[in-house]
Amino acid sequence: MNSRRQFIKANGILGLGLMGGFGGFTTAAASQRQQPGFGALAYKKGSILSLPQGFTAKVISRAGDVMDDGLLTPAMAYGMGSFASDHDNVILVRNHRISPGSDSAGAFGRNNINLGRMEKSRVYDDSVGDIACLGGVTTLVYDEKKQAPAQEFLNITGTINNSCGGATKWNTWVSCENSSLRKGDLDKQNEDGVLRQDHGYAFEVSASAAMDQVKEPVPVRSMGRFKRNALLFHSSAPVVYQTEDEINGVLYRYLLPEAGKLSEGGKLQAMVIKNRPSADTRNWECLKSPKFPMRQQFDVEWIDLDDPQSPNDDLRMRAWKNGAARFSSAAGIWRHKDEIFIAGSSGGKRGGGQVFRYIPSVNEGQPKEKGAKIELIFEPNDFSVLQNGYGLIVSPWGDILLSERGQDARITGVTLKGQTYPLAQNIAYRGSEIGGFVFSPSGKTLFVNIPHPGVTLAITGPWIK
């Protein structure tokens, strides 16, 4: 059985079904079970989630609670990263997907009465009027041994709709804005304000437990300005992959100008499927384009994109016209060993979701790279199996886990043989999606965010048998 240490090393710890033909996963724990998963879900009165027998979920953070910095825990907790710390502590760095003007969801109280307590250097856009940008990132330190929160504070703010993100190889978090609003834009629902900054960027954020170690929120503009969902660093090459939350989006990668550092000056590119220019992978029933086949590998190349900060929100359109493939609301992205898995949350005949496997070149990001491939490995077209599969991770026991955006959202596991099983279902807040989920570095705890009304849960149980 792979150790948890090997699991962490192979995957990284980030956070946001598969058919046959995606070998490379090993899991003794899964093979020892007669049936996939951990048994049927059971609901206990007063619980937020239905879980298999032997598992429990406890609330470790709730929107509106007072944090250690005196501010309020924001609502809309979404994607998050999990980092090891000392003394059995886990550092959770959580995005908060909050739109401009949503003061009831922010950290500063009604009418943002406590906004003045925040250091201006930690506010990206101090927008004018009644449309304060209240998205951002919080840090939650969790004592895994005691199963209790130890510290919580606001990391950065002044951003918009921080959706997912990704961990760097040097243990910081990159938070992504799912927005294309620009400097000077008015909030259409509240025309008494105006933005002072462009939005749609990625921000590197501290993953330290120390409040005085937070970073100033500075966007990496050359990574592109678009509705970014998540990103993932290549295991060894200076390459960052990025997903886009648009129904006609593309897959991006950013070539770092300097290894081990997220900085300006790199090259933004989009994925092209060889011999299928401007391919459409979405497979919607209404499309007239050829259906993208399952379990067939296609060669891939990448094209350079000009003007990554375009004010016209047209990166994906220009990329597609130049041959880039279309993906539908690409979201969670996860690396297992040297393969990368990507959730297309609204792809498929019925829009229920897809999963792709990307196999990088052995010379990924280099001038003579070749051999990279893309493959559609899961498209159930059955809402009883998957409904808008948005988040994607690989579990410590080797199965893929997908979280849903739809009503009565679930976390669903998928085995190597393509069998699916339920892992959790949101019962208490039926209208809310599951915003993000991630295992602790030890693999003992699964953390889950439910954006509405804004709770973070810690799930424990017999994860590895």
Secondary structure, 3 states (H helix, E strand, C coil): CCCHHHHHHHHCCCCCCCCCCCCCCCCHHHHHCCCCCCCCEECCCCCCEEEECCCEEEEEEECCCECCCCCECCCCEEEEEEEECCCCEEEEEEEECCCCCCHHHCCCCHHHCCHHHCCHHHECCCCECCCCCCEEEEEEEEECCCCEEEEEEEEEEEECCEEEEEECCCCCEEEEEECCCCCCCCECCECCCECCCCCCCEEEECCCCCHHHCCCCCECHHHCCCEEEEEEECCCCCEEEEEECCCCECCEEEECCCCCCCCCCCEEEEEEECCCCCCECCCCCCCCCCCCCECCCEEEEEEECCCCCCCCCCHHHHHHHCCCCEECCEEEEEEECCEEEEEECCCCCCCCCEEEEEECCCCCCCCCCCCCEEEEEECCCCCCCCCCEEEEEECCCCCEEEEECCCCCEEEEECCCCCEEEEEEECCCCCCCCCEEEECCCCCCEEEEECCCCEEEEEECCCCC
